[in-house]
Amino acid sequence: MVSTCKIHDQKVESHSHMNQRLIARITGWTIVIMAIAAGFVFGYAMPEFTSLEQEGFLQTHIQSNRGLYIAMLAGLVFIQVLDVIASYTFYRFFAKDHRIIAAISGILRFWYTLVFIFGTLYLFRNITSDIVSDDWLLSNFNSFEKIWTYGLIVFGLHILLLGYLMKLHQRIHKILWILALLAGFSYSLTSSLKLANYNPVFTENLEMILALPMTVGELGLAIWMIIKGGKK
């Protein structure tokens, strides 16, 4: 009887580790794919429409590059779907370390995603509305940027809690959870400064300085999840 119970417990434990391993790999690849999609959307597509040197040219530029604009919108929706997945899988992975904090962290990421989606609706208006003028189109870009920045403050809080969960996990290297805490603080700080319109030059330079730990912190965790997450 005792032997049977031990075998049953071993099977349950083995199944639990398999589930954790699968969740870790899904989470890791979700973050990596999201980073690639964000590189296209924010590094290539969006600057094509927001960095125009000529005034009065945006309307024509969107019309002549409609395919790229639609691809940018599709990329944003794709990122948001991945964010919802990450909200859940992060909670599942870290729930054993601290269920309440893991739940709050997941809720914060989901809340950020809802704000992100709401801001993106303004970008859809640029190709779905009969009202078309350069000032109106640009105001939609500005509305998206402002709403998304509000969301990034919440996202920063999510990353801060995630960094603490990484510390509690005890199997994640110290440098990774320190970078995650720094990344969370950086997101919330730079976004708050932007909204307060505090010294734009200083804010931009600070964001450039903090960009490295912000990127390394997230991608470092993603790579760890793919390689080691959930293993015994």
N, C-alpha and C positions, 0 to 999 in steps of 0.2 A: 504493500500500500504506500509506504513512504517512498519507495523507489519510483512508483508510478507518478506520484505527486511531483517528484523532482524532475522527471522527464517532462511532465506537463509544464512546469515552471520554466524549464530550459527552452521549450518550444515557444512559449509566450514571450520570453525575453528575446529570443532570436527573431521572432516576428516583429517585435517592437523595434529592434535595431534595424531591420530591413525597412520598416516604414520610415524611421528617422533618416536613414540613408537616402531613400527616395525623395523625401521632402527636402532634404538638404540639396540634392542635385537639382531638383526643380527650382528651388529658390536661387541657387547660384546661377544657373543658366538663364533664369528670368531676368536677373540683374544685368548679366553680361549682354543679353540681347537688347534689353532696354537701353543700355549705354550706347550700343551701336545705332539704334533707332534715333536716340537723342542727338547723336553726332550728326546724323543726316538732317534732322528737323531744325535743330538750333545752330548747328555749325555750318550748314550749307543752304538749306531751303529758305528759312526765315530771313536771314540777312539779304537774300536776293530781293526781298520786298520791303525791308525796313531800313536799308542802308543806301537808298537811292540819293544820288547827288543832285539831280535835277528836280526842282519843284514842279508840281503839276504833271508828273509822269507816272504816278502810281497806278492810276486807273488803266492806262494803256498797257503798263507792264504786267498787271494781273491778267488782263484779257489775252495778251500775247503769250503768257506763260501759265495758262490755266491748268495744264497738266501737272506742272511742278507744284502749283498752289494746292491742287487736289491731293497730290502725293504728300505734301506737308500736313494737310488735315488728316489724311489716313494714318500718317506716322504718329500724330498726336493721339488719335483714338487708340492705336495699337499700344502706345506707351501707357495709356490710362488703363487698358485692359490688363496689362502686365502688372501695373501698380496694385490693382485689386487682387490679383493672384498673390503678389508678394505680401500684401496685408495679411492674408490668411496663412500662407506657408511660414512666414516669420513667426506668427503666433504659435502654430503647431510645433515648430522646431524648438522654441524656447519656453513653451508652456511648462515643461518639467522643471526648469530652473526657477521660474517664478510666474505662476499662472496669471496673477492679477496684472503685474507689470507688462507681461507679454500681451495680454488682452488690451490694455490701454495703448500700448505701442501700436498694435494692429489697428485699433480704432482711429488713432491719430493719422496713420497713413491712409486709411480709407477716407477720412474726413478731408485730408489734403487732396485726394484724388477727386472728390466731389467738387471742391473749389476749383481745381484744375479744369474739370469738365465744364463747369459754369463759365469760366473765362474763355474757353475754346469756342463756345457758342458765338462769341463776338466775331471770331475769325470766319465762322461759317456764314455770317451775315454778309461778308464781302463778296460772296458769289451767289447768294440766294435772294438778295433784296433788289427791288427795282430802283431804290434810291442810290445813286452812284455819284460821288464826287471825291476828289482826292482828300479833302479835309475829313469827310465822313469815313472813308476807308482807313485813314490814318488814326482817327479817333477809336476805331474798333481795335486796331493793333495796340494802342495805348491802354485801352480798357482791359484787354487780355493780359498785358504785361503787369498792370497794377493788381488785378485779381489774382493772377498766378503768384505774384510776389507775396501777397497775403498768405497764400497757401504754403509757400516755402518756409514761412515762420513755423507753421504747424509741422511741416516735414522735418524741420530742424529738431523740433521737440521729439518727434518719432525717432530720429537717429540718435539723439541723446539717450533715450531709454533703451534703444537697441544696443548702444555701447555698454550700458550698465548690464544688460542681459548677457552680452558677450563676456564681460568680466565674471559674472556669476557662473557661466558655463564651465569655466576653469580649463577647458581643453583648447581654447583659442589663445593664440600668442598675445602677450601683453601689448605689443606695439600696435596690433590691429584694433583692439578695443580702445586704446588711447587715441588712435587716429579717428575712430568712429565718434568718440566724444568730441574731439576737436572739430570734426566735420559738422556734427549737429549744432554745435555752438556757432560755427561759421555761417551756416545757412540762416539761422535765426537772426544773428547779428547783422549781416550784410543786407538781408531783406528788410529788417526794421529800419536801418539807416536809409535805404532807398525810399521807403514809404514816407519817412520823415523829411526826405529831400535834404539830408544833412551832407553838405560839402561833397557834391557829386564826384569830383576828381579824387578826393580821399577815399570815398566809398568804392569807386572803380578800381583804384590801386590796391585797396585792401582785399577786394574780391579776387584780383589776380594773384595776390600773394597766397591767399587761403585756398585757391583753386586746386593746388596739388594735394594737400591733405584731404580735401573734400573728395577728390576723385580716387586717391589711393585707398582711403578708408572704406569706401563702398566696394570698389572692385577687389580690394584685398580680401574682404569678407566673402565676396562672391566666389573667388578662386578657392578660398579655404573650404567653403561649402561644397564645391564640386569635387575637390580632392580628398578632403578629410571628414567633412561633416557627416555625423551619424555613424561613423565607424566605431567599433569597440575600442 
